[in-house]
Amino acid sequence: MIIFSAPSGSGKTTMVKHLLSENSHLAFSVSACNRDPRKGEVHGKDYYFFSTAEFKRKIDAGEFVEWEEVYEGRFYGTLRSELERIWDCGRSVVFDVDVKGGLRLKQLYGKAALSVFVQVPSIQVLAERLRARSTEDEDSLQMRISRAAEEMNYANQFDVIIVNDKLETALLEAKQRVADFLAV
């Protein structure tokens, strides 16, 4: 298992997509959430989109390996069935998850998992990246920035920290770290 975690806007999704495009042994773990899809997002590809009631039913039924209320009323998690789907294909799982979810996965799977924290050079750079995405209103943006500042405090609990200052350099480092981990 390879776990990528970071605050929103850090570049973790870009890194994950790059690694997946270069290594056919890796497969993406599609997370579940209870938010509405953003423009262009597809159920079962980008996320499994559930209603809040449906998400909570799955929690109660023990269908999640990990889940978190990332923002008030906004749930995200990893379905057990998703891991089984990937393992049944003989591939290694790659996660793109929130920081607490990443730590929980690492705690559950220990040495079988490589946990990577993608760090931005500063909160200011993060705010600029989030604004450039134009996917948030100002209140939502401020909430994400505040959460990011808190999440950066967890970086030292991950196996690896990759600072995404220059994307090309960060992608090369991610590729090498994953290759080293899979070679063991």
Helices and strands as residue ranges (DSSP letters): E 2-5, H 12-22, E 26-28, E 32-33, E 48-49, H 52-60, E 64-71, E 74-79, H 80-88, E 92-97, H 99-109, G 110-112, E 114-119, H 123-133, H 138-151, G 152-157, E 160-163, H 167-183
